[in-house]
């Protein structure tokens, strides 16, 4: 059994996993900040005049829809990255098992 190959493969997959898990950190931080900003805007908005409240409500509703749409896209991208990671790991294991059978 070739332990050097296993160690190299493990190190490669560990490095790749770290890259994949650190990739969505910035978009998650930006979405968290925008969500907090939207909450602060609603709490501090004066609801005394109707002619300002209606356009603000419509704009805020569009912001909420955009926020959840971006969150959904980020979730799909993260799932796709993990699927790639799992598939390449499984393919590597199958390759090793095939080489040992020969």
Secondary structure, DSSP 8 states (H G I E B T S, - for coil): --HHHHHHHHHHHHHHHHHHHHHTHHHHHHHHHHHHHHHHHHHH-----HHHHHHHHHHHHHHHHHHHHHHHHHHHHHHHHHHHHHHHHHHHHHHHHHHHH-
